[in-house]
Amino acid sequence: MAGQSHVDRLLGALGPHAGLVTVIDGSPGALSWLGGVRGQKVSPLGLDRFGQTGDLPDLYREYRLDADAIVDAAAELFL
C-alpha cells in the first residue's frame, strides 16, 4: 500500500487485538510508541534506573529485562 510506513507494514502481520512486548536496554518509552501505530496494547520493558554494575544476566534480572520478565509482561497483556 502506498504511503504505509515500514513499521505499519511489519505490525500489519499481527491481528488487531495482538499485544506487543517491547524490550530495550534503555528507556522503555523509546519503544512504547509502537502500540500506537495500530492501536495495540503494549507492555514496554526497559531501564528506569541506572548505576548497577555486573554481568548481563544478573543485571537483566535486576532490571526486569530477563526471560521471566518478558513472560510476565506478555501475561499482563491478557488481563
C-alpha angles and dihedrals in degrees: 000000000000116000094019114134122237093245091050090053091049094048091042089078088068125082118258092252097045117126125221129221111197122194125191135162087229139044112342089220090067091077103021090093089072090082089062094058093078101004096261126153112255133198105196119200122193146112120308095169135032141200108080121122127202143092120318099252091053093044094047090050090048093049094040097246096121130105092271091055091049091052090048091049091050091049091052089060089066095056 
